[in-house]
Amino acid sequence: MLLTITNTHFPATDLGYLLHKNPARVQSVELSAGNAHIFYPEATPERCTVALLLDIDPVGLVRNNRGPAGDNFALEQYVNDRPYVASSFMSVALSKAFSTAMNGICKDRPELVEQPLPLEVTLSVLPARGGEAYLRRLFEPLGYQVQAEGYPLDEQFPEWGQSRYFTVTLRHRVRLRQLLTHLYVLIPVLDNDKHYWIGEHEVEKLLAKGAGWLQTHPEREGITRRYLKNLSALTRQAFASLEEGEPEDEAVEVPEEIRAKRQSLHLQRLETAFEALKTSGAKRVVDLGCGEGKLLRLLLRDRQFETILGMDVSARSLEMARENLKLDRLPEREGSRIGLIQGSLMYRDKRLAGFDAAAVVEVIEHLEPDRLAAFEKVVFGHARPGTVVITTPNVEYNQQYERLTAGTFRHSDHRFEWTRAEFSAWGEKVAAGHGYSVQFQPLGPEEPAVGAPSQMAVFTLTR
Ligand code: SAH
């Protein structure tokens, strides 16, 4: 399998500086199951091409297979197409051979890094599940002109149809470092058969390499899912980081005085939400976006609540909740009342069914406005608890905070903040659409003109 990158911007041999690879020399890097060779088939001032050739050892490949035990059908190991096609080995080779360039570093000619160049990439042979259409959907939104030549399954029997293998040419005026990260992420996405075992660090790698383009790519969910090969917990975690940014606690630096005010406000908010859950008479409650488990702690202290579940998208928050609630040290009788699960409010989740009440405290403002509809479906359409308690900041109050001038959000990760009117309009619409009634309540000390710092809606199922 072969990848070539051609630059035609005069002097084209600048490519050698950008890649930190001298056009006059052949170089090799070692991979877990073979080698990659880097050389320049042509290097003139008008046109310069670098080639990355993978030389995979099929026996070493099988020996080094670190997949989950029993996951591979034994025969497949010997007849698979890994050595012959550009799979995620190409990604690994790219990152090994061109890591400095991928990170946007050019020692000798730093000014070249930010310069878009007329580049042409050829990949032979690229497996593309989803065919040419999917290939285009991945590269065209990034600005590439895509040319794909497909291969029949068997030339003697054209009626067998097309294989999933293509020779692909991509053309674009783009920075080299961007082109490399696009290839790094999207080649394994097309292949969807990553050869190495996927762990937590894969998510980080994807987010780092996808920075600046994956977030706005129309296929970002498919890319993430396929890149991570449908490992649901990891996929959700990566989606959430793409969509929600970092969790609340690690955001902006805030002066002590405001921090103290916020903390006492947050406590009030939690207590009011707690009261609403209590008066609803609920026995089974779920805290959606439970964070570090502050509300869970209040709930756990009250025996009215027989089953308590905390859900959050962030593994780190859940770990802190586990720690704060001392879950590992609770006596059996207490411990059996409470559980923590990782999940995203963007996806329908059977584990959320059957609860009397749900709390969603200071969470919705972390969701992208255009994903709120998904949240509404998940909570009000599918989970359908008898009571739903939602709190969110009141943007009108922001002028009361010294550091915040009107028009600035309270928190760097908030995607929106609503006025009281906006929150009620949304709440009324959601209630009417799903058979709930709704009541609103200010949270915290009220100012005559701007209201209270936060606001709460209590939804009650009516049908
Ligand atoms: N309810 C908690 C935490 C509020 S901070 C409290 O009041 O203390 C917002 C929380 O929402 C974070 O823990 C964040 O990880 C979580 N969150 C953000 N987007 C989410 C999503 N799509 N699904 C589930 N949780 C999410």
Boltz pocket constraint, residues with backbone or C-beta under 6 A from the ligand:
constraints:
  - pocket:
      binder: B
      contacts: [[A, 240], [A, 244], [A, 247], [A, 248], [A, 288], [A, 289], [A, 290], [A, 291], [A, 292], [A, 293], [A, 294], [A, 295], [A, 311], [A, 312], [A, 313], [A, 314], [A, 317], [A, 343], [A, 344], [A, 345], [A, 346], [A, 360], [A, 361], [A, 362], [A, 363], [A, 366], [A, 367]]
      max_distance: 6.0
